[in-house]
Amino acid sequence: VEELRERQEHELVNNRGFGLLHNADLKQRISTRTGPPTPDDMDELLARRRKSQFFLAHPRAIAAFGRECNRRGLYPETVDVDGRAVHAWRGVPLLPCDKVPITGTNTSSILVLRTGEEDNGVIGLHKAGIPDEYQPSLSVRFMGINEKAIISYLVSLYFSAAVLVPDALGVLENVEIRR
């Protein structure tokens, strides 16, 4: 089940049909000015939407941003997220996600999201009330026992994501994580 949840996280970020990286409006995609993610890049990303709730980035992209801040003598603040202190920029948490890909040329992306239906943000979609439901939108169906006494289960997970309005999701592209 945990492996399936890891795959779900990967798909929510990378799936060509509904993943966040592929569903950002072209007007909400910006490229870095100089390669590494700078405070100016992050400010521009924030300025394109209201009520940004969090950044999502590969840990190495977050480290690259930290290096750029240090180079300028700036120190990102920390905020509490579920009892853990995380770096933040302008009060918006920088959440690490190792599912955000790094290319062969050592570039990545940083996403910023506004979430929730009431804020016209990004929402998660799932199917509730499915047969043999083990957790919300996750079913585990017993399939039988074979002649070697191996038990088989069919595990199904139903999920998707929707960007309700274009400015709910922004992407900073071509983020160099190492020069």
Secondary structure, DSSP 8 states (H G I E B T S, - for coil): -HHHHHHHHHHHHH-TTT-GGGSS-GGGEEE-SSSS--HHHHHHHHHTSSS--EEEE-HHHHHHHHHHHHHTT---EEEEETTEEEEEETTEEEEE-TTS---TTSEEEEEEE-B-TTTT-EEEEE--S-TTEEETTEEEEEEEE-TT--EEEEEEE-EEEEESSGGGEEEEEEEES--
